[in-house]
Amino acid sequence: MGINEEPLMWVEKYRPKNLDEVIGLHDIVESLKAFMRNPKTMPHLMLTGVPGTGKTTIALAIAHELYGKNWRNFTLELNASDERGIDTVRDRIKDFSRYSRSGFGDIPFALIILDESDQMTGPAQTALRRIMEIGSRTSRFILICNQSSKIIEPIQSRCAIFRFSRVDRQAMKEHLQEIAKKEKVELQPEAAERIVEYSEGDLRHAINALQTAAAYKEGVVDEKTVSLVIGEASPIQVQKMIRKALYGDFMESRKTMYEIMGSYGFSGSEIIRQIQRELFKMSDITPEQKADLSNIIGEYDYRLTQGANSDIQLSALLAQFAKYGKDIEENYAAK
Amino acid sequence: MQRNESLWVEKYRPKKKEDIMGNEEAKELFVEWLKNKRHTKKAVLLYGPPGVGKTALVNAVANEFNYNVIEMNASDTRSEKAINLLAKPATSYTALDNFTKTKETKGNVLFLDEVDGIAGNEDRGGVNAIIKIVEKSLVPVIMAANNPEIDKLRPLKKVCLLIRFQQVRIPLVIALLQKICITENIKAEFEALERIAQNSRGDVRSAINDLQSLSEENHILTIQDTIILNSRNKDISMDDTLRGFFSAQSIAEASNLLRYSNVDYDEFILTVSDNLPKRYSNNEELSCAYDYVSQADVFRGRVGFENWHLLKYFYNSLAQAAAVNPNSYKPFTFITPPIKIITLFWTKSKRTILGNICNKIGVKCHVSQDKAKSEFVPFIKSMLDKKKAHPILAWFNFTAEEVNFLNEMKRF
């Protein structure tokens, strides 16, 4: 399997290879290009923003800009949510900097991309700060995260911070059309609209939906297909779990939770993220109720990071939902 | 084949130090001390979790180097008097000993097992007596303990060489179990042995005991046979504690109970969480009780593996969950062992395959495994539904097993 082999997932196939190819994000690209003209001046970077807005793409593009097509030899990609603990992170960084110490050509450092760095605990971040200090002569860090507020101050102050906002709807539509054109698929405007709606500014999500829809019908993507794909890809088990809880059937709801955790191995924080997302899509709950429920989710999301057992925290959350559900029923009865 | 009547833990007790699994460093340190380094520290304290070979090492090495072991353990009282009665003669009359000694024996060693079991009141002065004995002793003094952090033992640590034992690594336990199975002519599935080993948490003694009791009936041991492990290992006190806990009339009662019960609290909180909906059928009460359990879990997180003094807050929160509405208590049968443990166990192979799939996606598409799972797998599955041999399968390098898994899997 060659590295240069043509990627078949469109998210990879159409991922910009260098900064010039990146569309939108004009301000960010311009400041980064200034660093590229004199790489020695490049500080540690922190890229922060909601998912699918181009953070990883920018990080990889920087790697391309710095080291050309051999970028993989000088770049260590780590994902904090995959690595078990700070010790593995430390070891991998140590091993890496051992053999790529001197950097490449004029560039006196190697690049370490740490994705989802806000998944690290406080103590782990403190350790990371130390690692960054020790390694700063020989390597530059690009920290990627969804929320910069979850990163401890001392790390933030060591980085140049770039904030990514949601991809603009119009820009996203144009981008999808462009991909469709290159793939010789007709993307109908209503279908594009539906994808954009669904993806909530997450380009990765949008492109995945487009590619899947394109696999359904030869040469054309229409709204019906898109709706079908979205329906299939939505987390039905999570929806079922929320509904059962809100209808007061705690036992069934918890059974589903154990199934999601057990069979699919989703982490507690990922399930909470999906609960939050699915809840806001539910049309039979008023905005006020959503706000109330969201407060509950927030509380248990926090406890999850502090506690020892994510299944206990999720059970407690579902119990709160079951209690709240009674109020919803009463509201219906009142109407 | 005639089944041996004896306990396997006795039958397979290590005869030489090489028979003891794992803890190579500790073994070496101990032998080195006994042979050459006794002038540096007069006594040695072996510490570590139960069943990893501390006592076995002492007996095996003594056997190998021909020492007589004079042993006291937790079942004996250890007041100063009792210790002196046995230990003093054993440690001082070397001359007399020399007289009876044949060519082979090198004399006595005094072995005090489970010294952390010295309890405050009954064993008044016990620690001091031990220290005195160590100071005066003419023979090697060996001690063993599970938990060397107990305050009372602090003075001991000054006069002893400390040697730490760790849990025996699971593969080593499995290897030992396999050996026993061959000798005992038992056909055991590897998964079954793996499960026994994992359940023992590196406690070789309990692993051997489990193996013996599970395969007593016949010569075949399957993974199905091991499912009762959790419920059986947990002594009766778990059920008793649960019953007392859920029927408690007040927070104080529940909290007292927790303080005196010796159930594993990590397992206990999971079990409480599982049984809560059976205790409170009213969602109002249930959510209230769960809130306390959730807080208890947060305290458990803060306790971690060092801040043990925070444990009282953990108990306190948990006790509150017991007494949300004492009047509504009706007896019920408990859900044990913890659902989480059972679910995670039965679904392990599924998760492993999905994990491998997501790992491949993660590497190719620069996302975490969690993201791959939630944002790529559903789409890839849809594409597969439309086109069985979709080229992306080859691009991701999925194995036939993985492709099959994607095809068959239930959507989440």
Interface residues (C-beta under 8 A of the other chain):
Chain A: M1 E5 P7 L8 M9 V11 E12 P51 T56 L60 E77 N79 A80 S81 D82 D115 E116 R204 H205 N208 A209 Q211 T212 A215 Y216 V229 E232 A233 S234 P235 I236 Q237 V238 G248 F250 M251 R254 Y258 E259 I260 M261 G262 S263 Y264 G265 F266 S267 E270 Q274 Y300 R303 Q306 G307 A308 N309 D311 I312 Q313 S315 A316 A319 Q320 A322 K323 G325 K326
Chain B: D266 I269 L270 S273 L276 P277 N283 E284 L286 S287 A289 Y290 D291 V293 S294 Q295 D297 V298 R300 G301 R302 I339 K340 T343 L344 W346 T347 K350 R351 L354 G355 G362 K364 C365 H366 V367 S368 Q369 D370 K371 K373 S374 E375 F376 P378 F379 K381 S382 M383 K386 K387 H390 P391 I392 W395 N397 K410 R411 F412
